[in-house]
């Protein structure tokens, strides 16, 4: 008899709890506006949030490269900066420069390595020798002075179109190597 009363009490409590949770779920479902962007990133507490961020790498009096971003979140402990709307400029000898734009980026302030990525349009790298490189992701290794990606890449210039997976580029020498699944077509020179 007591078991029957205890079971019915627990069942009634469970039904009431489920109804209450359902009520809270329905009541609070409209609390997040539909037009707000939703980020899947964990909410991290940045040490500093900046607009118009600039980071310059130089050797002696010569500027090697510079990162500029419209917005940045800096994490001192992790020695990194998360960047939004990024322009990266590489400076070469004789006043040469190559500027690359990315939607997002990450800068390691200790190693001076960084990554750029685009979600929509590709990142475009135009070299002084007349080649244009298209990809959605680039990583810079500062000690090696190399750019790299494992993503699809396309290089166009001088009547050639080269496509493949992955890229290794030595910026100072302007040497670029497509790493896998290389396809090359002759196209009209523009």
C-alpha positions as CSV (number, residue, x, y, z in Angstrom):
1,X,0.0,0.0,0.0
2,X,2.8,2.4,0.9
3,X,4.6,1.5,-2.2
4,X,1.6,2.4,-4.3
5,X,1.3,5.8,-2.6
6,X,5.0,6.5,-3.0
7,X,5.0,5.6,-6.7
8,X,2.0,7.8,-7.4
9,X,3.5,10.7,-5.4
10,X,6.8,10.4,-7.4
11,X,4.9,10.2,-10.7
12,X,2.8,13.3,-9.8
13,X,6.0,15.2,-8.8
14,X,7.7,14.2,-12.1
15,X,4.7,15.4,-14.2
16,X,4.6,18.7,-12.3
17,X,8.4,19.2,-12.7
18,X,8.2,18.4,-16.4
19,X,5.3,20.8,-16.9
20,X,7.2,23.5,-15.0
21,X,10.3,23.0,-17.1
22,X,8.2,23.1,-20.3
23,X,6.7,26.3,-19.2
24,X,10.1,27.9,-18.5
25,X,11.4,26.7,-21.9
26,X,8.4,28.2,-23.8
27,X,8.5,31.4,-21.8
28,X,12.2,32.0,-22.3
29,X,12.4,30.8,-26.0
30,X,11.8,34.3,-27.3
31,X,14.4,36.0,-25.1
32,X,17.2,35.8,-27.7
33,X,16.4,38.1,-30.7
34,X,16.5,36.2,-34.0
35,X,18.5,38.9,-35.8
36,X,21.4,38.8,-33.5
37,X,24.5,36.8,-34.7
38,X,25.1,33.7,-32.8
39,X,28.7,32.6,-32.0
40,X,29.6,29.1,-31.4
41,X,32.9,30.1,-29.7
42,X,33.1,29.8,-26.0
43,X,32.6,33.2,-24.2
44,X,36.1,34.0,-23.2
45,X,37.0,37.0,-21.1
46,X,39.6,39.0,-23.1
47,X,42.2,41.1,-21.2
48,X,41.6,43.9,-23.7
49,X,39.2,44.6,-26.4
50,X,40.5,47.1,-29.0
51,X,39.3,48.8,-32.1
52,X,41.9,49.8,-34.7
53,X,44.5,47.3,-33.6
54,X,48.1,47.4,-35.2
55,X,51.0,45.0,-34.6
56,X,54.3,45.6,-36.4
57,X,57.2,43.2,-36.7
58,X,60.5,44.8,-37.5
59,X,64.2,43.8,-37.7
60,X,66.3,46.7,-36.7
61,X,64.9,49.8,-38.3
62,X,63.2,47.8,-41.2
63,X,59.6,46.9,-40.9
64,X,59.1,43.3,-42.0
65,X,55.3,43.0,-41.8
66,X,52.3,44.7,-40.1
67,X,48.9,43.4,-39.0
68,X,46.0,45.8,-38.8
69,X,42.5,44.9,-37.6
70,X,39.3,46.8,-37.1
71,X,38.7,44.9,-33.8
72,X,40.9,42.7,-31.6
73,X,40.5,40.8,-28.4
74,X,43.8,40.3,-26.6
75,X,44.5,37.5,-24.2
76,X,47.7,38.2,-22.2
77,X,48.0,34.8,-20.5
78,X,47.6,32.9,-23.7
79,X,49.8,35.4,-25.7
80,X,47.3,35.7,-28.5
81,X,45.0,38.2,-30.1
82,X,41.8,37.3,-32.0
83,X,41.3,39.7,-34.9
84,X,38.3,40.8,-37.0
85,X,38.5,42.5,-40.4
86,X,42.3,42.0,-40.9
87,X,44.8,43.6,-43.3
88,X,48.3,42.0,-43.3
89,X,51.1,43.8,-45.2
90,X,54.5,42.1,-45.9
91,X,57.3,44.6,-46.7
92,X,60.1,43.6,-49.0
93,X,63.3,45.2,-50.2
94,X,63.1,48.3,-52.4
95,X,59.8,49.5,-51.0
96,X,57.8,46.4,-52.3
97,X,54.8,45.3,-50.3
98,X,52.1,42.6,-50.5
99,X,48.8,43.2,-48.6
100,X,46.5,40.4,-47.7
101,X,43.0,40.9,-46.3
102,X,41.1,38.4,-44.1
103,X,37.8,38.4,-42.3
104,X,39.3,36.8,-39.1
105,X,42.7,36.2,-37.8
106,X,44.7,34.9,-34.8
107,X,48.1,36.4,-33.8
108,X,50.4,34.6,-31.4
109,X,52.2,37.6,-29.8
110,X,55.0,35.4,-28.4
111,X,56.0,33.6,-31.6
112,X,54.7,36.2,-34.1
113,X,52.9,33.5,-36.0
114,X,49.4,34.2,-37.2
115,X,46.5,32.8,-39.2
116,X,44.0,34.5,-41.5
117,X,40.7,33.0,-42.7
118,X,37.7,34.0,-44.8
119,X,34.3,32.3,-44.6
120,X,32.9,33.8,-47.9
121,X,35.3,35.1,-50.4
122,X,38.8,33.8,-50.7
123,X,41.9,35.5,-49.4
124,X,43.8,37.1,-52.3
125,X,47.5,37.3,-52.4
126,X,49.0,39.3,-55.3
127,X,52.7,38.9,-55.8
128,X,55.0,41.5,-57.4
129,X,55.9,38.9,-60.1
130,X,52.3,39.0,-61.4
131,X,50.7,35.9,-59.8
132,X,47.5,36.0,-57.8
133,X,46.8,33.3,-55.1
134,X,43.3,32.5,-53.9
135,X,42.6,30.4,-50.7
136,X,40.3,30.6,-47.7
137,X,43.0,30.1,-45.0
138,X,46.6,31.1,-44.6
139,X,49.1,30.6,-41.7
140,X,52.3,32.5,-41.3
141,X,55.3,31.0,-39.6
142,X,57.5,34.0,-38.6
143,X,60.8,32.1,-38.0
144,X,60.7,30.3,-41.4
145,X,59.1,33.4,-43.1
146,X,56.6,31.1,-44.8
147,X,52.9,31.1,-45.5
148,X,51.1,27.8,-45.5
149,X,47.6,26.3,-46.0
150,X,46.1,22.8,-46.3
151,X,43.0,24.2,-47.9
152,X,42.2,24.3,-51.6
153,X,44.3,26.9,-53.5
154,X,44.3,28.5,-56.9
155,X,47.1,30.4,-58.5
156,X,46.5,32.5,-61.6
157,X,49.1,34.5,-63.7
158,X,51.2,34.6,-66.9
159,X,48.7,32.4,-68.8
160,X,48.5,29.7,-66.2
161,X,45.9,28.6,-63.7
162,X,47.1,26.1,-61.1
163,X,44.8,24.4,-58.6
164,X,45.4,22.0,-55.8
165,X,45.3,21.3,-52.1
166,X,47.8,23.0,-49.8
167,X,50.3,25.7,-50.4
168,X,53.8,26.4,-49.0
169,X,55.1,29.9,-49.9
170,X,58.4,31.5,-49.1
171,X,57.5,35.2,-49.1
172,X,61.1,36.7,-49.3
173,X,62.0,34.5,-52.4
174,X,58.4,34.6,-53.9
175,X,58.5,30.8,-54.3
176,X,55.1,29.0,-54.0
177,X,54.5,25.3,-54.1
178,X,51.1,23.7,-54.4
179,X,51.4,20.5,-52.2
180,X,48.8,18.0,-53.4
181,X,46.4,17.1,-56.3
182,X,48.0,19.7,-58.6
183,X,46.1,20.6,-61.8
184,X,47.4,23.2,-64.3
185,X,45.6,24.7,-67.2
186,X,46.7,27.3,-69.8
187,X,44.4,30.3,-69.8
188,X,44.4,33.5,-71.9
189,X,46.7,36.0,-70.3
190,X,44.8,39.0,-68.9
